[in-house]
Amino acid sequence: MSIAENIAAIRQRIDAAARETGRTGADITLVGASKMNDAASCRAAIAAGIDALGENRVQEMTQKRAEGAYEGAPLHFIGHLQRNKVRQVVGAAALIQSVGSLALLDEIEKTAAARELVQPVLLEVNIGGEAAKSGFAPEELFAAAEAALARPHTAVQGVMTIPPAEADRDTNMRYFDAVRTLYVDINAKLFHNGLKYLSMGMSGDYEDAIRAGATMVRVGSAIFGVRHYF
C-alpha cells in the first residue's frame, strides 16, 4: 500500500477508536513519525493530509528540512533532545514533544529568549520509571509544569509519554490511563483547561491510546512501512 493509502486506513481506525470515547477522528492529531524516511516520503505524507511530521534525530531533521521535506505541515521534534542540540531545534520545530528535565526546559527557555520567540513544548512523562529513558517521573510532573509556567518563552501545550516497549496490552492501558489522569490534573489546576495535546500511542497501540484519551498519536511504520536507512 502507498503512504496515502496507509494514512487513509489509519484515519478510519482513528475515527472508530475516537467514536468509542464520544469524539471523532477530527479531534485527533496524526503525527507521522518520519525517522529514517527520506524527504520524498515526507512530502508524500503531507500530500496525503498528514497533520504533522515528527523527527527523532536532530541531524536528520536538519538535513531533511534543508531539502524542503516539511513544507506544508508542522514539524515536531519527538525524540530525546540533548541540551547541546537545543539551538538547532528551537524555532525550527513547531512543537518539541520530549521535554523531560528541568535542565532541558532551562536550555529551551534560554535559547527561545535569545531569539525573542515562544517555543511550544510537551512535558514528557517517564511513566514506566525506566532508567534508560528520559522524562519526568509521574510525581514530578506537577512541579515541572509549575516551573514551565514561570518561563515566559516556553509554552506548555500538553503531555507526552512512551510506555515501556515490553509492556503487555493491559499494562499499557494502565500506563495510558495514569498519564491521562496526570494530564487532566495539571490541565485543570494549572492551565485553566487550556492544554491541547495528550500525545501517546504509536503504530502498535494508537487505537488503545485514543480509547484512553489521547488527542495526538505518533505513527511511523504503519504509515511509511519498515524503516530503511538512506
Phi and psi in degrees as a GROMACS rama.xvg file:
@    title "Ramachandran Plot"
@    xaxis  label "Phi"
@    yaxis  label "Psi"
@TYPE xy
-78.9906  167.515  SER-2
-57.9324  -42.8143  ILE-3
-62.5235  -42.1642  ALA-4
-66.1815  -39.3715  GLU-5
-62.7151  -43.9919  ASN-6
-63.055  -41.8483  ILE-7
-61.2219  -42.6873  ALA-8
-66.4674  -40.0435  ALA-9
-67.1214  -38.3061  ILE-10
-58.4174  -40.5595  ARG-11
-64.3679  -42.0616  GLN-12
-70.5121  -37.0087  ARG-13
-60.6182  -45.606  ILE-14
-62.0075  -42.3556  ASP-15
-63.8275  -43.5109  ALA-16
-66.2241  -40.9889  ALA-17
-63.9133  -37.2211  ALA-18
-65.4476  -23.7398  ARG-19
-67.4933  -17.5168  GLU-20
-111.114  12.359  THR-21
81.7652  14.1161  GLY-22
-117.491  -174.418  ARG-23
-131.711  175.454  THR-24
-59.9552  -25.4473  GLY-25
-64.9493  -17.3548  ALA-26
-88.4675  -3.52264  ASP-27
-113.864  127.974  ILE-28
-88.3853  123.98  THR-29
-99.0806  114.576  LEU-30
-102.708  125.03  VAL-31
-84.2996  112.128  GLY-32
-78.7609  99.4829  ALA-33
-99.073  18.9846  SER-34
-54.746  134.104  LYS-35
65.9209  18.1018  MET-36
-116.933  139.77  ASN-37
-78.4534  176.514  ASP-38
-60.9222  -36.3354  ALA-39
-63.3233  -38.5946  ALA-40
-66.6567  -39.1691  SER-41
-62.1964  -43.7488  CYS-42
-64.976  -35.4899  ARG-43
-64.9075  -39.7753  ALA-44
-66.131  -39.3057  ALA-45
-64.6799  -42.073  ILE-46
-62.8224  -28.3233  ALA-47
-87.2343  1.377  ALA-48
95.3096  20.138  GLY-49
-58.1013  145.325  ILE-50
-76.9787  -34.7954  ASP-51
-162.055  162.083  ALA-52
-116.368  143.225  LEU-53
-124.073  131.108  GLY-54
-113.989  148.693  GLU-55
-101.336  -22.7624  ASN-56
-123.428  131.125  ARG-57
-63.7604  -44.0138  VAL-58
-61.4989  -44.2498  GLN-59
-65.7166  -42.0824  GLU-60
-58.7683  -44.8111  MET-61
-64.3985  -43.574  THR-62
-62.4857  -48.6153  GLN-63
-71.3107  -31.0692  LYS-64
-63.5726  -39.6174  ARG-65
-65.2672  -23.985  ALA-66
-89.868  3.36145  GLU-67
75.4318  25.2944  GLY-68
-64.7939  -28.0763  ALA-69
-107.364  8.96831  TYR-70
-65.098  121.404  GLU-71
106.37  -2.10197  GLY-72
-150.573  150.629  ALA-73
-65.9836  148.015  PRO-74
-105.503  127.051  LEU-75
-111.93  145.323  HIS-76
-101.124  121.003  PHE-77
-118.557  -1.26278  ILE-78
-99.8369  179.949  GLY-79
-63.6948  127.649  HIS-80
-111.208  118.476  LEU-81
-79.7548  146.726  GLN-82
-61.8384  -31.9092  ARG-83
-75.6923  -2.31853  ASN-84
-114.645  5.19893  LYS-85
-58.5342  -38.4097  VAL-86
-60.5617  -27.4639  ARG-87
-81.2348  -13.6779  GLN-88
-108.954  -38.7765  VAL-89
-60.9762  127.375  VAL-90
87.9338  -26.3256  GLY-91
-85.6221  -36.4402  ALA-92
-95.1222  133.074  ALA-93
-67.7534  -25.552  ALA-94
-151.892  128.689  LEU-95
-99.5649  111.674  ILE-96
-86.1188  -11.9856  GLN-97
-117.311  50.6834  SER-98
-91.1771  105.816  VAL-99
-124.685  16.8907  GLY-100
-153.481  155.104  SER-101
-67.5253  -32.8234  LEU-102
-63.7819  -41.2794  ALA-103
-67.8568  -41.2628  LEU-104
-58.4037  -42.8099  LEU-105
-63.4693  -41.0131  ASP-106
-66.8828  -39.7981  GLU-107
-63.8984  -43.5436  ILE-108
-61.0289  -45.8492  GLU-109
-61.6473  -45.2895  LYS-110
-68.0791  -43.1197  THR-111
-63.9094  -39.8205  ALA-112
-62.9839  -42.3117  ALA-113
-63.6089  -28.6364  ALA-114
-96.6787  2.88972  ARG-115
54.9825  49.6838  GLU-116
-139.216  168.363  LEU-117
-112.908  123.671  VAL-118
-98.5911  115.896  GLN-119
-69.0493  139.2  PRO-120
-141.807  162.411  VAL-121
-115.734  147.054  LEU-122
-90.4594  124.914  LEU-123
-88.329  133.078  GLU-124
-106.712  125.367  VAL-125
-86.8528  78.7736  ASN-126
-68.914  -26.3726  ILE-127
-91.1642  -0.139656  GLY-128
62.789  35.5339  GLY-129
-80.725  127.919  GLU-130
-64.8423  -30.7322  ALA-131
-87.3538  0.135169  ALA-132
-115.642  141.017  LYS-133
-78.505  172.875  SER-134
125.57  153.766  GLY-135
-75.2546  139.399  PHE-136
-63.5231  150.38  ALA-137
-51.5644  -40.1334  PRO-138
-73.3316  -10.302  GLU-139
-94.7553  -11.8332  GLU-140
-63.624  -42.1461  LEU-141
-60.6382  -47.4698  PHE-142
-64.5841  -36.1008  ALA-143
-64.7552  -40.5929  ALA-144
-65.3862  -39.622  ALA-145
-62.3358  -41.6691  GLU-146
-62.8704  -40.6508  ALA-147
-64.9156  -37.1664  ALA-148
-62.8653  -25.5182  LEU-149
-83.272  -0.990256  ALA-150
-109.413  105.469  ARG-151
-69.6307  -15.6308  PRO-152
-103.545  12.0242  HIS-153
-128.256  123.927  THR-154
-115.52  109.906  ALA-155
-73.2979  126.96  VAL-156
-114.407  1.37826  GLN-157
158.056  -156.818  GLY-158
-133.18  147.187  VAL-159
-130.659  149.429  MET-160
-149.316  156.473  THR-161
-132.566  105.415  ILE-162
-63.6856  161.527  PRO-163
-55.9106  138.921  PRO-164
-63.0105  -29.1755  ALA-165
-86.152  -1.61615  GLU-166
-67.1642  138.593  ALA-167
-78.17  176.309  ASP-168
-62.803  -43.3744  ARG-169
-64.0181  -41.7991  ASP-170
-66.0129  -41.1166  THR-171
-57.1215  -44.2471  ASN-172
-63.8377  -37.0338  MET-173
-65.0111  -39.1782  ARG-174
-62.7176  -47.0827  TYR-175
-59.2417  -44.917  PHE-176
-62.4769  -38.9322  ASP-177
-65.8396  -41.3651  ALA-178
-69.0571  -37.9817  VAL-179
-60.7072  -40.5695  ARG-180
-61.5188  -42.7394  THR-181
-62.3591  -43.3887  LEU-182
-60.9475  -47.7708  TYR-183
-61.7422  -38.1173  VAL-184
-65.3764  -51.6225  ASP-185
-70.7833  -30.6435  ILE-186
-61.9254  -45.5673  ASN-187
-72.7978  -42.7825  ALA-188
-85.1848  -27.0623  LYS-189
-119.167  -27.8323  LEU-190
-117.563  13.6956  PHE-191
52.7489  36.6789  HIS-192
57.602  33.0274  ASN-193
-100.278  0.803074  GLY-194
-69.6546  147.815  LEU-195
-102.121  -36.1084  LYS-196
-125.217  127.951  TYR-197
-113.696  98.5817  LEU-198
-96.0809  105.773  SER-199
-158.55  145.652  MET-200
108.584  131.541  GLY-201
-129.29  -162.19  MET-202
-54.6732  -38.4311  SER-203
-87.2958  -11.7254  GLY-204
-143.919  16.2528  ASP-205
-65.4723  -30.9361  TYR-206
-66.8725  -42.5862  GLU-207
-63.8632  -38.844  ASP-208
-61.1887  -41.196  ALA-209
-64.9814  -42.1576  ILE-210
-60.0898  -29.6577  ARG-211
-85.3353  -4.43946  ALA-212
117.783  1.69054  GLY-213
-56.9205  141.88  ALA-214
-110.774  -5.47718  THR-215
-144.939  135.579  MET-216
-126.882  150.901  VAL-217
-117.38  105.799  ARG-218
-117.33  124.69  VAL-219
-111.858  -79.7203  GLY-220
-63.527  -29.2894  SER-221
-68.0419  -20.6321  ALA-222
-94.0108  -51.9099  ILE-223
-96.192  -9.88802  PHE-224
86.8041  -174.019  GLY-225
-60.1421  131.87  VAL-226
-65.9325  142.91  ARG-227
-132.737  152.37  HIS-228
-85.5111  147.29  TYR-229
